[in-house]
């Protein structure tokens, strides 16, 4: 009798240990649900800091905040720092996984020095708050960092690019951070996806003409399967954006951007223009696309 009880106890303990191990493994391999409210709160935090122009105190605060969030989500984090024509650049890179495929999801995190598209002369002298143009996509990447499972079958980098947004201003150029990042790459990623201005309430994301055709088809196909009509499978714009250095380097890249945003580079790019539902549409699409990415 005692022997039977002992055997039964051993079986129960073995089952419990197995269940615990499987539960832990599941938490590491199962993609979590994109939490749009948490992403919205991250937009709100960035906007509360004010404009995040390169070299400013708020820019440094947001950079440290991004790094802290990534490390809390168990990513390997490092920075790339340089100075180009007097402009300080600090790219933030979070890495997870090894080998191939190697996928990069990126966004710029700086905001524009002058709101030169504003309707008033006074407004054109002020910086852009960048709720959509910068903060929205940083928030999506941070939520992806929390939701992506820890896997060894993909190498994923989340890249927060600096000095993207001040072209056509004297002494500045576009996409400085992404050009520096690509120049410093050791190896060739399989795909790079850039997110830019995709948090607005009236979200309409057309395919961008310079982007890789196959990536466009894959991502818009996933969005369609998920029922997100904000992704419109029609080409509309040629953009100079952070995907261009990747394309020039022969890397498959796509720009996911809503350039129909009427508050672009104005003082009205503010928190009230942001929708948690838009953040979710993009976040869910990228999560699912990463899950299905071909080996």
C-alpha positions in Angstrom: 0.0 0.0 0.0 2.8 2.4 1.0 4.6 1.5 -2.2 1.5 2.3 -4.3 1.1 5.7 -2.6 4.8 6.4 -3.2 4.5 5.5 -6.9 1.3 7.6 -7.3 3.0 10.6 -5.6 6.0 10.3 -8.0 3.6 10.2 -11.0 1.7 13.3 -9.8 5.0 15.2 -9.1 6.2 14.3 -12.6 3.0 15.4 -14.2 3.1 18.7 -12.3 6.7 19.4 -13.2 6.0 18.5 -16.9 3.0 20.9 -16.9 5.1 23.7 -15.3 7.9 23.2 -17.9 5.4 23.2 -20.8 3.7 26.4 -19.4 7.0 28.2 -19.2 8.0 27.1 -22.7 4.6 28.2 -24.0 5.1 31.7 -22.5 8.4 31.9 -24.4 7.1 30.8 -27.8 3.5 32.0 -28.0 3.0 35.5 -29.4 1.0 37.6 -27.0 -1.8 39.9 -28.0 -0.8 43.5 -29.0 -2.1 45.8 -26.2 -3.2 49.0 -27.9 -3.9 50.9 -24.7 -0.4 50.3 -23.4 1.0 51.5 -26.7 -1.3 54.6 -26.6 0.0 55.3 -23.1 3.6 55.2 -24.5 2.6 57.8 -27.1 1.2 59.9 -24.4 4.4 59.7 -22.3 6.6 60.8 -25.2 4.3 63.7 -26.1 4.3 64.8 -22.5 8.1 65.2 -22.8 7.7 67.8 -25.5 9.5 67.8 -28.9 12.3 65.2 -29.0 14.7 67.0 -31.3 18.3 65.7 -31.6 20.5 67.1 -28.9 17.7 68.2 -26.6 17.1 67.1 -23.1 13.7 65.5 -24.0 15.5 63.5 -26.7 18.0 62.1 -24.2 15.2 61.3 -21.8 13.2 59.4 -24.4 16.3 57.5 -25.5 17.0 56.4 -22.0 13.4 55.5 -21.5 13.4 53.3 -24.7 16.5 51.5 -23.6 15.1 50.8 -20.1 11.8 49.4 -21.6 13.7 47.2 -24.0 16.0 45.8 -21.3 12.9 45.2 -19.1 11.5 43.1 -21.9 14.7 41.0 -22.0 16.2 42.2 -25.3 19.9 42.7 -25.8 20.3 46.4 -26.3 23.2 48.6 -27.6 23.5 52.0 -29.1 25.3 53.5 -32.1 26.5 57.0 -31.5 28.2 59.4 -33.9 28.2 63.0 -35.1 27.5 64.0 -38.7 28.0 67.7 -39.7 27.6 68.7 -36.1 24.4 66.7 -35.6 24.5 64.1 -32.8 23.1 60.7 -33.7 22.1 58.0 -31.3 20.5 54.8 -32.8 19.1 52.3 -30.4 19.2 48.6 -31.4 17.5 45.7 -29.6 18.4 42.2 -30.6 16.8 38.8 -30.0 17.5 35.3 -31.5 20.3 34.2 -33.8 20.8 32.9 -37.4 18.4 33.3 -40.3 16.0 34.7 -41.2 17.2 38.1 -39.9 14.4 40.7 -39.7 14.6 44.4 -38.8 11.6 46.4 -37.7 12.5 50.1 -37.3 11.2 53.6 -36.6 12.7 57.0 -36.1 12.3 58.5 -32.6 13.4 62.1 -33.1 11.0 64.9 -34.0 11.4 67.9 -36.3 13.0 71.1 -35.3 10.6 73.4 -37.2 6.9 72.9 -38.1 7.6 74.3 -41.6 4.3 73.0 -42.9 2.3 75.0 -40.4 -0.4 77.5 -41.6 1.0 80.5 -39.7 4.5 82.2 -39.7 4.6 81.9 -35.9 3.9 78.2 -36.0 6.6 77.6 -38.6 9.2 78.7 -36.1 8.1 76.2 -33.5 9.2 72.5 -33.2 6.9 69.6 -34.1 5.5 67.7 -31.1 5.5 64.5 -33.2 2.6 62.5 -31.6 2.1 60.6 -34.9 5.4 61.4 -36.6 7.8 59.6 -34.3 5.9 58.8 -31.0 3.3 56.5 -32.5 5.8 54.1 -34.1 8.1 54.1 -31.2 5.2 53.0 -29.1 4.4 50.2 -31.5 8.0 48.9 -31.4 8.0 49.0 -27.6 4.8 47.0 -27.5 6.2 44.5 -30.1 9.2 44.2 -27.7 6.9 43.1 -24.9 4.7 40.8 -27.1 7.2 39.0 -29.3 8.1 35.5 -28.0 11.6 34.4 -27.3 12.5 32.1 -30.2 15.7 30.8 -31.8 14.2 30.3 -35.2 14.4 34.0 -36.1 16.8 36.8 -35.5 14.8 40.0 -34.9 16.2 43.5 -34.4 14.0 46.4 -33.2 15.8 49.6 -34.3 15.0 53.1 -33.1 16.6 55.4 -35.6 17.7 59.0 -34.9 18.0 62.1 -37.0 15.4 61.1 -39.6 13.1 64.1 -39.6 15.1 67.3 -40.2 15.8 67.4 -43.9 15.3 70.6 -45.9 16.4 72.6 -42.9 19.6 74.4 -43.2 22.5 72.3 -42.0 20.4 69.1 -41.9 19.6 66.2 -44.1 17.0 63.5 -44.1 17.5 59.9 -42.8 20.9 60.4 -41.3 20.4 57.8 -38.6 19.3 55.0 -41.0 22.1 55.8 -43.4 24.7 55.5 -40.6 23.0 52.3 -39.3 23.1 50.6 -42.7 26.7 51.7 -43.3 27.7 50.0 -40.0 25.9 46.8 -40.7 27.9 43.6 -40.5 26.0 41.2 -42.7 22.8 41.5 -44.8 19.4 41.2 -43.1 16.7 39.3 -45.0 14.1 42.0 -44.6 13.7 45.5 -43.1 10.3 47.1 -42.3 10.1 50.8 -41.5 7.1 52.2 -39.6 6.3 55.9 -39.9 3.2 57.9 -39.0 0.7 55.1 -38.5 -1.1 56.1 -35.4 -3.6 58.6 -36.6 -7.4 58.3 -36.3 -8.0 58.4 -40.0 -5.5 55.7 -40.9 -5.0 55.0 -44.6 -1.8 53.1 -45.4 -1.1 52.8 -49.1 1.8 50.7 -50.6 4.9 52.9 -51.1 6.4 52.7 -54.6 10.1 52.4 -53.5 9.4 49.5 -51.2 10.1 45.9 -52.1 7.1 44.3 -54.0 7.2 41.0 -52.2 7.2 42.6 -48.7 4.3 44.8 -49.7 2.3 41.8 -50.8 3.1 39.8 -47.7 2.3 42.6 -45.2 -0.8 43.9 -46.9 -2.0 40.3 -47.4 -1.6 39.7 -43.6 -3.5 42.9 -42.9 -6.3 41.8 -45.2 -6.6 38.4 -43.6 -6.9 40.1 -40.2 -9.6 42.3 -41.5 -7.7 45.6 -41.3 -9.0 47.8 -44.1 -6.6 50.6 -43.1 -4.1 48.8 -45.3 -5.0 49.8 -48.8 -3.4 47.5 -51.5 -2.8 50.4 -53.9 0.4 52.3 -54.7 0.4 56.0 -54.1 3.6 57.7 -52.9 7.4 57.7 -53.6 8.9 58.4 -50.2 12.4 59.4 -49.0 12.3 57.6 -45.7 14.4 55.3 -43.6 13.9 52.4 -45.9 15.9 54.0 -48.7 19.5 53.2 -47.3 18.4 49.6 -46.9 17.2 49.4 -50.5 20.3 51.1 -51.9 22.3 48.4 -50.0 20.4 45.6 -51.7 18.3 44.7 -48.6 14.6 44.0 -49.0 12.8 46.9 -47.3 9.3 48.3 -47.1 8.0 51.6 -45.8 4.7 51.4 -43.9 3.5 55.0 -43.8 0.3 57.1 -43.9 1.4 60.1 -45.8 -2.2 61.4 -46.1 -1.8 62.7 -42.6 -2.8 66.4 -42.8 -0.9 67.5 -39.7 2.6 66.4 -41.0 5.3 68.8 -39.9 2.8 71.2 -38.2 2.2 72.2 -34.6 -1.0 70.2 -34.7 0.7 66.8 -34.7 -0.7 66.2 -31.2 -2.0 63.4 -29.0 -5.7 64.1 -29.9 -4.9 62.9 -33.4 -3.8 59.4 -32.2 -6.0 56.3 -32.1 -5.3 53.2 -30.1 -7.2 51.2 -32.7 -4.8 52.4 -35.4 -1.8 51.3 -33.3 -3.4 47.9 -32.9 -4.1 47.5 -36.6 -0.4 48.0 -37.4 0.9 46.1 -34.3 -1.3 43.1 -34.9 -0.3 43.0 -38.6 3.4 43.1 -37.9 3.1 40.5 -35.1 1.3 38.1 -37.5 3.6 38.8 -40.4 6.7 38.0 -38.2 5.0 34.8 -37.0 4.4 33.7 -40.6 7.7 34.9 -42.0 9.1 32.3 -44.4 12.1 30.3 -43.2 
